[in-house]
Amino acid sequence: MPNIKLITFDLDDTFWDISPVIIKAEMATRSYLESHIGKQDWGSMSDFLSYRKELIKEDPSYEWDIGALRKKIYENKIKKANLSHSEQQKLVKRCYKMFLKLRHEVGFYDGVYEAIEELSKNYSLGVLTNGNADIFSFEIGKFFDFSISSYDVQSNKPKKDHFVMSKNKYKNLEFDQIIHIGDHPVNDVYGSHVLGINAIWFNKNNDGWDNHDIEKPIQFNSWKSIVKLISDNYER
């Protein structure tokens, strides 16, 4: 049995439900922008996602620099307005600041805080996220040693960069001494498993496991059970 020393966690849809938060932030920011430049045609959500993909094709760095991607979307809307360049840039900054604030107005799943507090007593804890939430902006952040975003490594999970950077923060730490916990079967479970990291799947909706490349991982659907799950499966 490996001697676990580090546990890393995904954030969005692992600590909280992100969809309603992003939708609220998106709508509020659009309304704010339109209050300055007039009504805009945003199209459907499918249109919006297609537009994002087009921008990423033009500049692949937007794939991991989602802050710059969002600012670019604002810029392209605002540049059509009768504003000076300086005014446009200030409005972009205000819109992005507003969006970032609203995307942090999340509701943690029941039991997250208590589980993290308990696990921090015996393990080093870190965050590995493809998003731009800052764990240190929450009270729970005091239990974490580090947070690694896609911007930090210029790539997204399931690529290895997040996982390698977390391992390299500790001298002589091996991959099999790490547990990674996340909701995404590919980005979190597969991405960590192929490196030899112990993957635990947060399966909130009790979905079936259909990734036949690897065995069905240890899973849980309530944060109130994770401390015992780790103790039962990994502690000597």
N, C-alpha and C positions, 0 to 999 in steps of 0.2 A: 504494500500500500504506500503510495507516495506521501511524502511529508509536505503537506500543503502549507505554503507560506504567504501566497498572494491570491486574492480574489478580485477579479475585475468585473465590471458591470456595464452593460449598455444602459442608455437612459430612456429615450423615446419608446413608448409602448412596453417598456420593461419596468420603469418606476412609476409611470403615469400614462394615461391615454392621451396621445398627442393630437389625434385628428380634430376634435372639437376646439382645441386650443389654437391650432394653426388656422382653422377656418375663421374663428373669431378675430384673430390677429390680422388675417388677410382682408376681411371685410372692413374692419375698422380703419386699417391703413389706407385702403382704397377710398373710403369715404373722406378721410382727412385729405388725401391728395386731390380728390375731385373738388373739395371745398376751396382749393387754391387755383385749379386750372380748368375746372368745368367737368361736366359729365364725360366719361370715357367708355369705350366699348371694350370690355375685357373678354368677351366671348364665354364659352362654356368652360368648365373645369378641364375637359379634354383638350380644348383649344389652348388653354393656359399651359398645360403640361407639354403640349406639342411645341409651343413657343419656347419654353425652357430648354427643350431638347435641341431646338434650332440654335439657340444661343451657345449651348455647350459644344455643338459641332463647330461653331465659329471660334470658340475659345475653350479648349478642353480643360483648362484650369478651373472653369466654373463647376466642373463635376465635383471637386472637393472644396472649392472656395465658395460656399453657398451664400456667404454674405455679399461677396462681390457680384454674384449672379443676381441676387435680389436688388442690389443697388442699380445694376444695369437695366433691369426691368423698369425701375422707377425713372431712370434717366431717359429711357426711350419714350416713356409717356410724357414726361415733363418737357422735353426738348421741343415738343410741338406747341407749347404754350408761349405766349408773348412775355417772356421773362428774360432778364439778363442772365448771362452765364453764371454770375455770382449767385443770383437768386435761385437759379436752378440747382446749383450744388448745395446750397443751404437747405432747400426743400428735400432733396434726396437724403441728406443726413438726418433731417427731422423725421422723415418717413421711416427710415431704417431704424432709428433709435426707438421710435414708437412700436414698430413691429417686434423688435428684439425684447422690449419690455413686456409686451403682451404675450409673446411666446413663452415667457417664463412664468406666466400666471397659471400654473399647473396644479392639479390635485393629485397628490401621491396616493398610490394604491394603499389600502389598509394593510398595516403591518410592516411597511417598508422601513419607516424610521426606526422602529424597535428592532427589526432584524439587523439593520446596518449597525446600529449602536452595539448590539450584542456581538456581532461578528468582528467588529473593530477591536474587541478586547483580545482576540487571539490571532488575528491575521492583519497583514497590510492590505489596504483596500485601494482600488483605483477605478477610474472611469475610462471606457473606450467608446467614443460616440462618433457616428457619421454626421451628427447634427451640430448645432451651435449653442446648445444649452450649456450654461455654466453652473456646474454643481456647487461651486463655491459661493454662488449668490444665494444659496439656501442654507438654512441652519444645519441641515444634514451634512453639508460640505465639510464640517469640522472633523468628520470621521474618515475622510479620504486623504490619501497621501499625494495623489496626482490625478490629473484628467488629461486625456489625449483625444484631440479632435481630428477630423479629416484634414483640417487646415494645417495642423501641426506636422502631419506626416505626408501631406500632399497626395493622399490616396484614400480610398474608402475600403472598409471591411466589405467582403471577406479577404481582401488582399492582406498580406501578412504584416504590413508595416505597423499598425496599431499594436499588434501582439508582440512583435519583436521589440518595439520601443519600451513597452511596459516591462518585459523581461530584463532588458538591459539597464533598467533603473536600479537593479539589485545585483550585487556581486555574487557570482557563483550560483545564481538562481537558474534552475532548469525548467523547461516548459511543463514537465509533468508535476511540478510543484505549484502550478497555477490552476485555479478554477476560473472559467469565464462563464458568466450568467447573462443571458439575453433572450429576447423574444423571437428573433429572426432565425429560421431554420438554416439559411445559407450564410448570411452575414455574421451571425454570432456562433451558431453551433458548428456548421461545416468549417468556417474560417478558422476557428480555434482548434477544432478536432484534428485537422490535417497537420497541425504543427505539434501535436502530442499534448495539447492543453486539455484538461478535463472540462468538458462542456456540460453545462446544465441549462436546460431549455425551460424558460418561463412560458408555459403553454396556457395562457389565461382562458382560452375558449375551448380547451380540450380537443384541439384539432388532431387529426390522424397524422402519423409520420409517413411521409412519402418520398423521403430522400434515401433511396436504396443504396447509395454509394457508401453510406456509413450506417452502423447499427443505431437503432432508436436510442436516444440519449436519456439520461436521468432527467426527469421533468417534474414540475410542480405548477400549481395554478393559484396558490395562495401564499403570500409573503409570510403568513403566520407559521408556515411549515418549513421554511427554508433552513433555519438554524438546525433543527433536528435532522433534516435531510442530509445536510453536510456532515453532521456529527455521525450519523449512522453509516454513511458511505465512505468517509475519508479520514475520520479521526482514528488514531491507533487505539 
